[in-house]
Amino acid sequence: MDTKQKAARNQRLLDDEAFQDAINEVRQAQMNAFASSGAADTAAREEAHAILRGINKILSALQAPGKDLQVEEKRKERHRGSDRTQ
């Protein structure tokens, strides 16, 4: 699968309302767990933090092909622009 196909597939998932709802629910639950943990409950805060980091890594991995594609397209535009000035 090329970058363009992967970016499109991932964007469909990122735009999916059910996926967004699930991510937001898990994120909110972990933020609530973090905020409501007792002063001595470092394990609960560490777990909530680890889950939030995991969510961010998943989202970053899904967004990466789209960002790579944007960089590739800008590079091509610059290259075409330099061809015109010569």
N, C-alpha and C positions, 0 to 999 in steps of 0.2 A: 504494500500500500504506500503510495507516495505521500509527500507532506501535505499536498492540497486536499487529498481525500481524507487523510487523518484529521486535518484541521477542521474540515467540514463535519466529519462524524463527531468529533469531540465538541464542536460548537452546538450541534443539535442536542447533545446530552446536557451541556451547560445551560442551554436555553429551555430545557424541559422543566415544566412547572413542578412536576412530582419530584424530580431530582433536586431542584432548588429548595422545595419545601423540606425534603429529608435532610439536606445539608444544614439548612437554617434551624431545624428542630434539634439536631444533634449539637450544633454549635451553641444554641441557646441553653440547652440542658447542661452542657459542660460549663458555660459561663455561670449559670445558676449554682452548679455544684461548687465551683471555685468560690463564688461570692458567699455562699452559705456555709462553707467549711469552718470548723472551729479553729481557733488559733493553733492548737496542737495537732491538727489533722493534716499534716504535710503530705501524707500518702494520697489523700483525696485531691488535693491541689495539684500534685504531681501527675496523677492520672488524668485529671481534667486538662491540664496543660499538654500532656502527651497526645491526647485525643484531638485537641484543637490544632496542634502542630501537624498531626496526621491528615486532618481535613485540608489544611493549607497545602500540604504536599500533593495531595490528590488533585486539588484544584489547579495547582501550578503545573502538574504533569498534563492535565487536560488542556490547559491554555498554551502550553509550550509550542505545539505544532503551528498554531495560529500566529504566534509571535514570530516564530522562525520564518513563516511564509511572508509576513509583513517585512521583515528584514531583507529577505531574498528579493521581494518585489521592489523595495526602495533601492537596493543595490543595482538591480537591473535598470531602474529609472535613471540613476546617476550615471551609469555606464552609457545609456542611450543619450543622455544629455551631454556627456563629454564627447560623444561622436559627432554631435551637431555643431559644436563650437570649433571643431578642427577643420 
